[in-house]
Amino acid sequence: ILRHEIKPHNLTFMIRNNKRSLQAKNFCIRLGQVSRSFVRIAPGIREV
């Protein structure tokens, strides 16, 4: 359900036109690192 609501091209469009685009990019990178470490800590959740 969430995948249909969040459209990647709309998200990149918003980030591109955002005055704080660099901040948003850094936030996305940080979010990716957190999710990656979370998958490392709890790999079982991915299979549920």
JOJO-V285128 format. One record per residue. N is the residue number from 0. RES is the residue in one letter. PSI is psi in whole degrees, -180 to 180 (NA if undefined). D_FIRST is the distance of its C-alpha to the first C-alpha in Angstrom with 2 decimals. Layout:
BEGIN
n->N res->RES psi->PSI d_first->D_FIRST
n->N res->RES psi->PSI d_first->D_FIRST
END
This chain:
BEGIN
n->0 res->I psi->-45 d_first->0.00
n->1 res->L psi->-34 d_first->3.81
n->2 res->R psi->-33 d_first->5.48
n->3 res->H psi->-33 d_first->5.56
n->4 res->E psi->-39 d_first->6.68
n->5 res->I psi->111 d_first->9.03
n->6 res->K psi->123 d_first->11.53
n->7 res->P psi->-41 d_first->14.25
n->8 res->H psi->-33 d_first->17.09
n->9 res->N psi->-38 d_first->16.48
n->10 res->L psi->-46 d_first->16.50
n->11 res->T psi->-35 d_first->19.70
n->12 res->F psi->-43 d_first->21.16
n->13 res->M psi->-44 d_first->20.82
n->14 res->I psi->-38 d_first->22.29
n->15 res->R psi->-40 d_first->25.04
n->16 res->N psi->1 d_first->26.13
n->17 res->N psi->136 d_first->25.91
n->18 res->K psi->-28 d_first->29.42
n->19 res->R psi->45 d_first->28.32
n->20 res->S psi->-38 d_first->26.62
n->21 res->L psi->-42 d_first->28.55
n->22 res->Q psi->-41 d_first->27.48
n->23 res->A psi->-40 d_first->23.80
n->24 res->K psi->-44 d_first->24.42
n->25 res->N psi->-37 d_first->26.23
n->26 res->F psi->-42 d_first->23.47
n->27 res->C psi->-41 d_first->20.96
n->28 res->I psi->-43 d_first->23.66
n->29 res->R psi->-41 d_first->24.28
n->30 res->L psi->-41 d_first->20.64
n->31 res->G psi->-40 d_first->20.68
n->32 res->Q psi->-41 d_first->23.95
n->33 res->V psi->-45 d_first->22.77
n->34 res->S psi->-36 d_first->19.74
n->35 res->R psi->-44 d_first->22.21
n->36 res->S psi->-34 d_first->24.76
n->37 res->F psi->-40 d_first->22.32
n->38 res->V psi->-36 d_first->21.51
n->39 res->R psi->-40 d_first->25.30
n->40 res->I psi->-45 d_first->25.94
n->41 res->A psi->77 d_first->23.41
n->42 res->P psi->-20 d_first->22.69
n->43 res->G psi->-28 d_first->22.01
n->44 res->I psi->-33 d_first->18.62
n->45 res->R psi->-33 d_first->17.36
n->46 res->E psi->-13 d_first->18.44
n->47 res->V psi->NA d_first->17.00
END
